[in-house]
């Protein structure tokens, strides 16, 4: 079966060029055998000129791609490549393949074989539904997912992801009987592209690629990846290893050379009799069905997890890359945090809540106030807010509210005091970080938990915000 599934990232407005030129290009293209036509289309994907399928068929997309390549190379724009131009295209494609490190990998978590740009993605981390790769330089991320037919039908999954939300727009979507593609934008200022296919057992398997617009090469990566999930595996022509690889993003420098690093507060708690408590952090309810958000590092490696006063908890979904996780406890009619619609502004007042230093301060909820000091984290990482609200070990996973009591972040980290002292000669003063709430909302949607959004409210006193947050915030215990 050959899918007629358009893999464009946006709806393209195509106008048919001069008829004679189009026919001349089509005749030249169709004079090649099937394999050569496919290889030509794949080469044009690598150069970023073609956003379609490697179907060996000629149409406006292929014609425009040929002309686009000729324009990029300052060649006569005819839609027909001379032998010299064809070799140039092949060479350019080889260089791009080597630069991206694009190769087919198997993901045992989902059973998928998918092409990925290995030069730009770190080693994968296992998730409850598949795997996730972070960009080595923060450019974006890749996530693979598998939904069984008993969890959600293929059609229902398409309907779910097709619905825009306050933090995700849908600019393109298309669906066939066994495959669908959706793309658009998402907070914070990212683009995304997802493709899913229905397996013989009725399961839905696919991937979601997210990236910041300035990394424009991810657009061509999305097209290449989509073709790896088609019936035919994509042709990498020839193997990237055979060609020199342009410089890829450098690995992270050693600690001695790097700027002050973000260090997750190390959770701690006094052990209860007969129970080994490895650590403690904070969390907060995000649904009326007993779902709790926290920081992923709070629950990492725990043999069991407890939410204080609510008993045992299980991990529903964890995103180790962004350090957020969703837990579930056996409770109903729980209060739920309401997410803020729209971005927070620099300088706005915020309130952090949690259970810091519980071995010293006991298990009492603590409230601290401050401001949004920056709209990004270390090295301009736009996933984070920098806040002046004081946080300590044990605050990790706690909520960050705006002055109207709406959720704007999840407290995750503070600057490492000793590392900063060693580098700058002074201790940092209230330099702390929270993952933006939009990332948590996206994780909730992927887990099938609908975020609640709060409308406009007048500013409140910190005491009033604490009243709202006090009903939501819980202590999370990690048992060894």
C-alpha positions as a Python dict, from the first residue, in 0.01 Angstrom:
ca = {
    (1, 'X'): (0, 0, 0),
    (2, 'X'): (136, 342, -94),
    (3, 'X'): (0, 616, 131),
    (4, 'X'): (-127, 934, -30),
    (5, 'X'): (-51, 1117, 291),
    (6, 'X'): (84, 1467, 249),
    (7, 'X'): (372, 1523, 487),
    (8, 'X'): (390, 1902, 456),
    (9, 'X'): (429, 2100, 776),
    (10, 'X'): (184, 2362, 655),
    (11, 'X'): (-68, 2390, 377),
    (12, 'X'): (126, 2489, 68),
    (13, 'X'): (-27, 2721, -190),
    (14, 'X'): (84, 2567, -519),
    (15, 'X'): (35, 2732, -855),
    (16, 'X'): (103, 2534, -1170),
    (17, 'X'): (394, 2686, -1363),
    (18, 'X'): (421, 2720, -1740),
    (19, 'X'): (274, 2409, -1893),
    (20, 'X'): (564, 2338, -2128),
    (21, 'X'): (821, 2357, -1846),
    (22, 'X'): (611, 2131, -1627),
    (23, 'X'): (572, 1868, -1901),
    (24, 'X'): (940, 1884, -1991),
    (25, 'X'): (1036, 1828, -1627),
    (26, 'X'): (783, 1545, -1593),
    (27, 'X'): (918, 1372, -1904),
    (28, 'X'): (1273, 1391, -1774),
    (29, 'X'): (1169, 1264, -1428),
    (30, 'X'): (966, 975, -1567),
    (31, 'X'): (1251, 865, -1794),
    (32, 'X'): (1425, 729, -1483),
    (33, 'X'): (1343, 398, -1324),
    (34, 'X'): (1139, 376, -1003),
    (35, 'X'): (1438, 349, -767),
    (36, 'X'): (1617, 646, -923),
    (37, 'X'): (1306, 862, -894),
    (38, 'X'): (1272, 777, -525),
    (39, 'X'): (1638, 852, -459),
    (40, 'X'): (1599, 1187, -634),
    (41, 'X'): (1304, 1279, -412),
    (42, 'X'): (1492, 1176, -98),
    (43, 'X'): (1792, 1383, -201),
    (44, 'X'): (1561, 1682, -241),
    (45, 'X'): (1427, 1615, 111),
    (46, 'X'): (1780, 1637, 251),
    (47, 'X'): (1837, 1972, 81),
    (48, 'X'): (1506, 2098, 220),
    (49, 'X'): (1341, 2148, -118),
    (50, 'X'): (1089, 1862, -117),
    (51, 'X'): (814, 1811, 140),
    (52, 'X'): (628, 1509, 9),
    (53, 'X'): (657, 1131, -7),
    (54, 'X'): (924, 933, -186),
    (55, 'X'): (654, 786, -410),
    (56, 'X'): (843, 804, -743),
    (57, 'X'): (555, 1005, -889),
    (58, 'X'): (581, 1348, -1048),
    (59, 'X'): (362, 1638, -943),
    (60, 'X'): (372, 2006, -845),
    (61, 'X'): (564, 1931, -524),
    (62, 'X'): (845, 1752, -708),
    (63, 'X'): (851, 2014, -983),
    (64, 'X'): (876, 2299, -732),
    (65, 'X'): (1148, 2110, -544),
    (66, 'X'): (1361, 2073, -857),
    (67, 'X'): (1323, 2440, -939),
    (68, 'X'): (1393, 2537, -577),
    (69, 'X'): (1719, 2343, -575),
    (70, 'X'): (1826, 2511, -898),
    (71, 'X'): (1747, 2854, -754),
    (72, 'X'): (1939, 2777, -435),
    (73, 'X'): (2243, 2678, -641),
    (74, 'X'): (2210, 2976, -880),
    (75, 'X'): (2153, 2743, -1175),
    (76, 'X'): (1921, 2790, -1474),
    (77, 'X'): (1570, 2717, -1346),
    (78, 'X'): (1432, 2457, -1586),
    (79, 'X'): (1300, 2176, -1365),
    (80, 'X'): (1540, 1941, -1546),
    (81, 'X'): (1876, 1854, -1391),
    (82, 'X'): (2177, 1806, -1612),
    (83, 'X'): (2413, 1518, -1516),
    (84, 'X'): (2642, 1771, -1348),
    (85, 'X'): (2350, 1923, -1153),
    (86, 'X'): (2230, 1577, -1050),
    (87, 'X'): (2575, 1496, -909),
    (88, 'X'): (2571, 1830, -726),
    (89, 'X'): (2234, 1744, -572),
    (90, 'X'): (2364, 1403, -466),
    (91, 'X'): (2672, 1559, -307),
    (92, 'X'): (2461, 1815, -120),
    (93, 'X'): (2229, 1540, 6),
    (94, 'X'): (2525, 1333, 126),
    (95, 'X'): (2665, 1625, 318),
    (96, 'X'): (2329, 1695, 481),
    (97, 'X'): (2285, 1327, 574),
    (98, 'X'): (2629, 1327, 737),
    (99, 'X'): (2564, 1659, 911),
    (100, 'X'): (2237, 1535, 1059),
    (101, 'X'): (2371, 1189, 1134),
    (102, 'X'): (2042, 1067, 996),
    (103, 'X'): (2003, 694, 1037),
    (104, 'X'): (1735, 436, 1097),
    (105, 'X'): (1713, 323, 1460),
    (106, 'X'): (1492, 72, 1634),
    (107, 'X'): (1290, 182, 1934),
    (108, 'X'): (1212, -130, 2139),
    (109, 'X'): (975, 68, 2360),
    (110, 'X'): (725, 108, 2077),
    (111, 'X'): (840, -145, 1818),
    (112, 'X'): (906, 139, 1573),
    (113, 'X'): (1193, 172, 1331),
    (114, 'X'): (1236, 541, 1261),
    (115, 'X'): (1503, 762, 1111),
    (116, 'X'): (1644, 1024, 1347),
    (117, 'X'): (1914, 1295, 1333),
    (118, 'X'): (2156, 1128, 1572),
    (119, 'X'): (2401, 1421, 1561),
    (120, 'X'): (2143, 1649, 1724),
    (121, 'X'): (1966, 1417, 1969),
    (122, 'X'): (2100, 1282, 2297),
    (123, 'X'): (2062, 922, 2408),
    (124, 'X'): (1697, 823, 2450),
    (125, 'X'): (1521, 796, 2783),
    (126, 'X'): (1244, 544, 2841),
    (127, 'X'): (893, 678, 2905),
    (128, 'X'): (572, 502, 2998),
    (129, 'X'): (464, 506, 2631),
    (130, 'X'): (789, 491, 2440),
    (131, 'X'): (1111, 690, 2434),
    (132, 'X'): (1217, 1053, 2436),
    (133, 'X'): (1528, 1215, 2293),
    (134, 'X'): (1635, 1565, 2396),
    (135, 'X'): (1824, 1796, 2165),
    (136, 'X'): (2192, 1803, 2257),
    (137, 'X'): (2183, 2183, 2242),
    (138, 'X'): (1823, 2241, 2344),
    (139, 'X'): (1707, 2267, 1982),
    (140, 'X'): (1405, 2045, 2028),
    (141, 'X'): (1299, 1695, 2122),
    (142, 'X'): (1164, 1373, 1976),
    (143, 'X'): (915, 1143, 2143),
    (144, 'X'): (788, 806, 2028),
    (145, 'X'): (455, 677, 2158),
    (146, 'X'): (241, 366, 2147),
    (147, 'X'): (-129, 352, 2241),
    (148, 'X'): (-301, 14, 2255),
    (149, 'X'): (-642, -27, 2098),
    (150, 'X'): (-791, -93, 2440),
    (151, 'X'): (-664, 246, 2565),
    (152, 'X'): (-788, 457, 2277),
    (153, 'X'): (-892, 390, 1920),
    (154, 'X'): (-692, 523, 1628),
    (155, 'X'): (-978, 752, 1522),
    (156, 'X'): (-1024, 884, 1877),
    (157, 'X'): (-651, 956, 1904),
    (158, 'X'): (-664, 1159, 1584),
    (159, 'X'): (-965, 1349, 1717),
    (160, 'X'): (-785, 1421, 2046),
    (161, 'X'): (-466, 1554, 1888),
    (162, 'X'): (-664, 1747, 1623),
    (163, 'X'): (-825, 1969, 1885),
    (164, 'X'): (-631, 2290, 1953),
    (165, 'X'): (-570, 2387, 2313),
    (166, 'X'): (-462, 2714, 2476),
    (167, 'X'): (-99, 2601, 2451),
    (168, 'X'): (-112, 2416, 2115),
    (169, 'X'): (-240, 2525, 1775),
    (170, 'X'): (-324, 2300, 1481),
    (171, 'X'): (-232, 2441, 1139),
    (172, 'X'): (-241, 2120, 938),
    (173, 'X'): (-401, 1779, 978),
    (174, 'X'): (-485, 1495, 746),
    (175, 'X'): (-597, 1137, 801),
    (176, 'X'): (-629, 819, 601),
    (177, 'X'): (-758, 485, 720),
    (178, 'X'): (-424, 381, 870),
    (179, 'X'): (-217, 698, 913),
    (180, 'X'): (-250, 1061, 1016),
    (181, 'X'): (-32, 1372, 1032),
    (182, 'X'): (-86, 1680, 1250),
    (183, 'X'): (137, 1986, 1278),
    (184, 'X'): (125, 2334, 1425),
    (185, 'X'): (268, 2546, 1702),
    (186, 'X'): (294, 2508, 2077),
    (187, 'X'): (414, 2705, 2374),
    (188, 'X'): (676, 2819, 2443),
    (189, 'X'): (718, 2938, 2082),
    (190, 'X'): (783, 2592, 1941),
    (191, 'X'): (670, 2408, 1629),
    (192, 'X'): (564, 2044, 1627),
    (193, 'X'): (496, 1767, 1380),
    (194, 'X'): (343, 1429, 1461),
    (195, 'X'): (269, 1120, 1257),
    (196, 'X'): (88, 807, 1375),
    (197, 'X'): (3, 481, 1205),
    (198, 'X'): (-238, 203, 1293),
    (199, 'X'): (-81, -141, 1333),
    (200, 'X'): (-234, -475, 1243),
    (201, 'X'): (-338, -518, 1608),
    (202, 'X'): (-517, -181, 1613),
    (203, 'X'): (-250, -7, 1821),
    (204, 'X'): (-148, 349, 1731),
    (205, 'X'): (227, 408, 1703),
    (206, 'X'): (406, 721, 1599),
    (207, 'X'): (626, 1013, 1691),
    (208, 'X'): (609, 1380, 1784),
    (209, 'X'): (894, 1610, 1686),
    (210, 'X'): (918, 1951, 1854),
    (211, 'X'): (1162, 2230, 1779),
    (212, 'X'): (1225, 2602, 1807),
    (213, 'X'): (1171, 2791, 1479),
    (214, 'X'): (1528, 2919, 1460),
    (215, 'X'): (1645, 2559, 1405),
    (216, 'X'): (1494, 2545, 1059),
    (217, 'X'): (1662, 2220, 960),
    (218, 'X'): (1418, 2034, 1188),
    (219, 'X'): (1153, 2102, 926),
    (220, 'X'): (1333, 1880, 677),
    (221, 'X'): (1399, 1629, 956),
    (222, 'X'): (1024, 1603, 1009),
    (223, 'X'): (972, 1520, 641),
    (224, 'X'): (1252, 1263, 644),
    (225, 'X'): (1118, 1102, 961),
    (226, 'X'): (765, 1086, 826),
    (227, 'X'): (888, 893, 527),
    (228, 'X'): (1061, 638, 748),
    (229, 'X'): (719, 544, 885),
    (230, 'X'): (568, 493, 540),
    (231, 'X'): (540, 146, 396),
    (232, 'X'): (885, 182, 242),
    (233, 'X'): (1190, 260, 453),
    (234, 'X'): (1359, 579, 343),
    (235, 'X'): (1666, 551, 123),
    (236, 'X'): (1971, 720, 272),
    (237, 'X'): (2191, 783, -30),
    (238, 'X'): (2458, 676, 26),
    (239, 'X'): (2542, 588, 390),
    (240, 'X'): (2632, 904, 575),
    (241, 'X'): (2940, 740, 726),
    (242, 'X'): (3103, 739, 383),
    (243, 'X'): (3123, 1118, 372),
    (244, 'X'): (3284, 1388, 583),
    (245, 'X'): (3049, 1514, 852),
    (246, 'X'): (3023, 1891, 906),
    (247, 'X'): (3070, 2008, 1262),
    (248, 'X'): (2781, 1903, 1481),
    (249, 'X'): (2687, 2066, 1812),
    (250, 'X'): (2959, 2004, 2067),
    (251, 'X'): (2889, 1787, 2369),
    (252, 'X'): (2846, 1963, 2698),
    (253, 'X'): (3180, 2093, 2832),
    (254, 'X'): (3324, 1954, 3151),
    (255, 'X'): (3209, 2093, 3483),
    (256, 'X'): (3530, 2290, 3517),
    (257, 'X'): (3460, 2476, 3192),
    (258, 'X'): (3086, 2520, 3212),
    (259, 'X'): (2892, 2811, 3363),
    (260, 'X'): (2715, 2763, 3696),
    (261, 'X'): (2490, 2465, 3645),
    (262, 'X'): (2130, 2407, 3734),
    (263, 'X'): (2121, 2161, 4022),
    (264, 'X'): (1788, 2002, 4117),
    (265, 'X'): (1730, 2046, 4489),
    (266, 'X'): (1809, 1714, 4651),
    (267, 'X'): (1489, 1597, 4824),
    (268, 'X'): (1516, 1476, 5178),
    (269, 'X'): (1284, 1364, 5455),
    (270, 'X'): (1293, 1208, 5799),
    (271, 'X'): (1235, 833, 5764),
    (272, 'X'): (920, 687, 5912),
    (273, 'X'): (958, 381, 6138),
    (274, 'X'): (1002, 67, 5932),
    (275, 'X'): (1014, 254, 5599),
    (276, 'X'): (1326, 367, 5419),
    (277, 'X'): (1264, 713, 5274),
    (278, 'X'): (1520, 798, 5008),
    (279, 'X'): (1394, 1152, 4960),
    (280, 'X'): (1102, 1388, 4953),
    (281, 'X'): (979, 1661, 4728),
    (282, 'X'): (661, 1846, 4652),
    (283, 'X'): (370, 1806, 4414),
    (284, 'X'): (23, 1940, 4344),
    (285, 'X'): (-309, 1815, 4212),
    (286, 'X'): (-383, 1882, 3846),
    (287, 'X'): (-714, 1697, 3804),
    (288, 'X'): (-1020, 1601, 4004),
    (289, 'X'): (-929, 1236, 3942),
    (290, 'X'): (-627, 1227, 4172),
    (291, 'X'): (-350, 1322, 3926),
    (292, 'X'): (-50, 1489, 4085),
    (293, 'X'): (228, 1681, 3910),
    (294, 'X'): (582, 1680, 4044),
    (295, 'X'): (944, 1696, 3927),
    (296, 'X'): (1068, 1383, 3753),
    (297, 'X'): (1386, 1368, 3962),
    (298, 'X'): (1178, 1352, 4283),
    (299, 'X'): (1037, 1010, 4185),
    (300, 'X'): (1331, 875, 3987),
    (301, 'X'): (1457, 535, 4107),
    (302, 'X'): (1195, 494, 4381),
    (303, 'X'): (1084, 142, 4469),
    (304, 'X'): (754, 296, 4577),
    (305, 'X'): (606, 645, 4591),
    (306, 'X'): (377, 794, 4852),
    (307, 'X'): (177, 1117, 4845),
    (308, 'X'): (144, 1227, 5204),
    (309, 'X'): (-211, 1180, 5337),
    (310, 'X'): (-318, 1007, 5014),
    (311, 'X'): (-114, 686, 5021),
    (312, 'X'): (61, 502, 4741),
    (313, 'X'): (106, 667, 4404),
    (314, 'X'): (203, 539, 4062),
    (315, 'X'): (377, 717, 3777),
    (316, 'X'): (138, 786, 3490),
    (317, 'X'): (391, 965, 3269),
    (318, 'X'): (737, 1110, 3322),
    (319, 'X'): (937, 1349, 3106),
    (320, 'X'): (1292, 1325, 3237),
    (321, 'X'): (1420, 1570, 2978),
    (322, 'X'): (1203, 1855, 3108),
    (323, 'X'): (1204, 1717, 3465),
    (324, 'X'): (828, 1685, 3510),
    (325, 'X'): (610, 1385, 3596),
    (326, 'X'): (246, 1298, 3650),
    (327, 'X'): (143, 1066, 3934),
    (328, 'X'): (-192, 914, 4024),
    (329, 'X'): (-337, 837, 4367),
    (330, 'X'): (-657, 658, 4464),
    (331, 'X'): (-862, 971, 4529),
    (332, 'X'): (-1153, 1146, 4364),
    (333, 'X'): (-1293, 1498, 4365),
    (334, 'X'): (-949, 1637, 4433),
    (335, 'X'): (-891, 2010, 4371),
    (336, 'X'): (-707, 2092, 4050),
    (337, 'X'): (-465, 2371, 3970),
    (338, 'X'): (-587, 2608, 3701),
    (339, 'X'): (-337, 2696, 3431),
    (340, 'X'): (-281, 3050, 3320),
    (341, 'X'): (-380, 3134, 2962),
    (342, 'X'): (-108, 3337, 2796),
    (343, 'X'): (252, 3406, 2882),
    (344, 'X'): (372, 3556, 3207),
    (345, 'X'): (559, 3884, 3189),
    (346, 'X'): (902, 3975, 3315),
    (347, 'X'): (880, 4120, 3665),
    (348, 'X'): (541, 3974, 3758),
    (349, 'X'): (493, 3858, 4114),
    (350, 'X'): (490, 3482, 4172),
    (351, 'X'): (433, 3251, 4468),
    (352, 'X'): (612, 2919, 4521),
    (353, 'X'): (472, 2652, 4751),
    (354, 'X'): (618, 2326, 4880),
    (355, 'X'): (772, 2125, 5161),
    (356, 'X'): (1139, 2224, 5181),
    (357, 'X'): (1395, 2087, 5428),
    (358, 'X'): (1138, 1858, 5588),
    (359, 'X'): (1407, 1692, 5802),
    (360, 'X'): (1460, 2033, 5966),
    (361, 'X'): (1134, 2221, 5921),
    (362, 'X'): (901, 1924, 5948),
    (363, 'X'): (613, 1850, 5714),
    (364, 'X'): (465, 2198, 5708),
    (365, 'X'): (371, 2374, 5387),
    (366, 'X'): (594, 2671, 5310),
    (367, 'X'): (501, 2973, 5098),
    (368, 'X'): (754, 3213, 4946),
    (369, 'X'): (709, 3507, 4714),
    (370, 'X'): (921, 3675, 4451),
    (371, 'X'): (925, 3792, 4092),
    (372, 'X'): (994, 3656, 3748),
    (373, 'X'): (1357, 3758, 3708),
    (374, 'X'): (1400, 3622, 3354),
    (375, 'X'): (1185, 3445, 3096),
    (376, 'X'): (1453, 3181, 3034),
    (377, 'X'): (1701, 2972, 3226),
    (378, 'X'): (2074, 2904, 3199),
    (379, 'X'): (2212, 2984, 2853),
    (380, 'X'): (1873, 3121, 2747),
    (381, 'X'): (1687, 2791, 2790),
    (382, 'X'): (1331, 2900, 2710),
    (383, 'X'): (1175, 2602, 2888),
    (384, 'X'): (1239, 2772, 3221),
    (385, 'X'): (1143, 3079, 3418),
    (386, 'X'): (1403, 3232, 3647),
    (387, 'X'): (1243, 3338, 3974),
    (388, 'X'): (1355, 3521, 4285),
    (389, 'X'): (1115, 3334, 4516),
    (390, 'X'): (1340, 3142, 4759),
    (391, 'X'): (1337, 2763, 4719),
    (392, 'X'): (1522, 2491, 4907),
    (393, 'X'): (1574, 2115, 4881),
    (394, 'X'): (1226, 1965, 4902),
    (395, 'X'): (1060, 2244, 4698),
    (396, 'X'): (1118, 2046, 4379),
    (397, 'X'): (792, 1962, 4207),
    (398, 'X'): (593, 2230, 4386),
    (399, 'X'): (364, 2475, 4204),
    (400, 'X'): (447, 2829, 4101),
    (401, 'X'): (145, 3062, 4085),
    (402, 'X'): (96, 3408, 3941),
    (403, 'X'): (-59, 3683, 4150),
    (404, 'X'): (-407, 3564, 4051),
    (405, 'X'): (-350, 3209, 4174),
    (406, 'X'): (-308, 3054, 3828),
    (407, 'X'): (-35, 2798, 3760),
    (408, 'X'): (263, 2928, 3562),
    (409, 'X'): (537, 2677, 3647),
    (410, 'X'): (672, 2375, 3832),
    (411, 'X'): (965, 2446, 4066),
    (412, 'X'): (1256, 2225, 3959),
    (413, 'X'): (1597, 2373, 4029),
    (414, 'X'): (1821, 2636, 4177),
    (415, 'X'): (2173, 2743, 4094),
    (416, 'X'): (2436, 2520, 4248),
    (417, 'X'): (2581, 2742, 4524),
    (418, 'X'): (2927, 2585, 4531),
    (419, 'X'): (2966, 2574, 4156),
    (420, 'X'): (2866, 2940, 4131),
    (421, 'X'): (3101, 3035, 4416),
    (422, 'X'): (3389, 2855, 4249),
    (423, 'X'): (3329, 3028, 3919),
    (424, 'X'): (3224, 3379, 4016),
    (425, 'X'): (3362, 3413, 4369),
    (426, 'X'): (3021, 3493, 4514),
    (427, 'X'): (2713, 3301, 4621),
    (428, 'X'): (2398, 3336, 4412),
    (429, 'X'): (2108, 3520, 4573),
    (430, 'X'): (1763, 3373, 4501),
    (431, 'X'): (1844, 3246, 4152),
    (432, 'X'): (1594, 2966, 4109),
    (433, 'X'): (1411, 2803, 3820),
    (434, 'X'): (1073, 2660, 3730),
    (435, 'X'): (969, 2465, 3421),
    (436, 'X'): (702, 2661, 3238),
    (437, 'X'): (351, 2528, 3296),
    (438, 'X'): (290, 2496, 2922),
    (439, 'X'): (526, 2198, 2914),
    (440, 'X'): (329, 2031, 3192),
    (441, 'X'): (5, 2097, 3003),
    (442, 'X'): (153, 1926, 2699),
    (443, 'X'): (256, 1624, 2906),
    (444, 'X'): (-95, 1606, 3052),
    (445, 'X'): (-251, 1609, 2706),
    (446, 'X'): (-20, 1328, 2596),
    (447, 'X'): (-131, 1129, 2903),
    (448, 'X'): (-501, 1193, 2834),
    (449, 'X'): (-546, 1432, 3129),
    (450, 'X'): (-717, 1757, 3037),
    (451, 'X'): (-561, 2071, 3190),
    (452, 'X'): (-800, 2317, 3354),
    (453, 'X'): (-752, 2681, 3255),
    (454, 'X'): (-836, 2979, 3471),
    (455, 'X'): (-986, 3293, 3327),
    (456, 'X'): (-904, 3652, 3410),
    (457, 'X'): (-894, 3724, 3782),
    (458, 'X'): (-793, 4033, 3974),
    (459, 'X'): (-459, 4019, 4155),
    (460, 'X'): (-472, 3866, 4504),
    (461, 'X'): (-266, 3896, 4816),
    (462, 'X'): (-7, 3625, 4873),
    (463, 'X'): (-224, 3497, 5157),
    (464, 'X'): (-517, 3449, 4916),
    (465, 'X'): (-293, 3270, 4666),
    (466, 'X'): (-169, 3050, 4950),
    (467, 'X'): (-528, 2959, 5034),
    (468, 'X'): (-577, 2836, 4678),
    (469, 'X'): (-243, 2657, 4660),
    (470, 'X'): (-267, 2509, 5006),
    (471, 'X'): (-553, 2285, 4900),
    (472, 'X'): (-354, 2161, 4600),
    (473, 'X'): (0, 2118, 4725),
    (474, 'X'): (118, 1785, 4866),
    (475, 'X'): (439, 1623, 4982),
    (476, 'X'): (577, 1341, 4767),
    (477, 'X'): (786, 1072, 4939),
    (478, 'X'): (1028, 841, 4760),
    (479, 'X'): (1072, 507, 4938),
    (480, 'X'): (1380, 294, 4883),
}
